[in-house]
């Protein structure tokens, strides 16, 4: 069984999956490092719809499940790490389109997971707004994850099913 999984991982199309994951991970890291190293406490106004505002998120997506307890934080981090590992092994068995979608999700999730382990929080810094309405502050990894989830949903509508 291990031999089969090892051969599955090193198939040519799965090497592309790993490259996409790494590309997204490093794009996310680059953006976060730039923001963390060059950001003051000020909000940077870009235009009428976008600000850069560094916020540390210790919860999960969009600040949900934000707790002060380190036990809960560590439990959520363990759960997130487990889901990433599961998604990676699951993704190597999928068709090419689904492999790409899952690799984008994994790349973004891995970027945020790295931050949870390194900083005990995820740096979110993109603030979309219209007037006084502000969307949740997010980062580059969240953009990739959201686009991939949208692609997954759209793909589900158009994928051919065997009946």
LINGIZI-V342397 format. One record per pair of residues at least 4 apart in sequence whose C-alpha atoms are under 6 Angstrom apart, sorted by the first residue. I is the first residue (numbers start at 0). J is the second residue. Records with the same first field share a line. If there is no record, write none. Layout:
I = J ; J
This chain:
8 = 13
16 = 102
18 = 22
20 = 102 ; 106
23 = 106
24 = 106 ; 110
25 = 29
27 = 139 ; 140
28 = 32
31 = 35
32 = 36
33 = 37
34 = 38
42 = 51 ; 52
43 = 50 ; 51
44 = 50
45 = 49 ; 50
48 = 127 ; 128 ; 129
49 = 126 ; 127
50 = 126
51 = 124 ; 125 ; 126
52 = 124
53 = 123 ; 124
54 = 122 ; 123
55 = 120 ; 121 ; 122
56 = 62 ; 120 ; 121
57 = 65 ; 120
58 = 62 ; 63 ; 64 ; 65
59 = 63
61 = 135
69 = 73
85 = 89
86 = 90
90 = 98
93 = 97 ; 98
94 = 98
98 = 102
100 = 147
102 = 106
104 = 144 ; 147
105 = 109
107 = 140 ; 143 ; 144
108 = 112
109 = 113
111 = 121
114 = 118 ; 121
115 = 119 ; 120 ; 121
123 = 136 ; 137 ; 138
124 = 136 ; 137 ; 138
125 = 136 ; 137 ; 138
126 = 136
127 = 133 ; 134
128 = 132 ; 133 ; 134
141 = 145
150 = 154
154 = 158
